[in-house]
């Protein structure tokens, strides 16, 4: 099932119930880099959803039939 989250962006819910979405590596901004009170981090790197989570075949969920 596809998902679209304001925080994590596009993703999906896998057959075993795990929500897959990109993972982000963030770095804290300095006071001079921040423009607003909520502007506290910058994205350094992004790991795609299919690389960020354990593969379905390795999950061991008893509800998933192979």
PyMOL commands that set and color helices and strands:
alter all, ss='L'
color gray80, all
select helices_A, chain A and resi 49-52+56-58
alter helices_A, ss='H'
color red, helices_A
select strands_A, chain A and resi 2-5+9-13+19-21+23-28+41-47
alter strands_A, ss='S'
color yellow, strands_A
deselect
rebuild
show_as cartoon
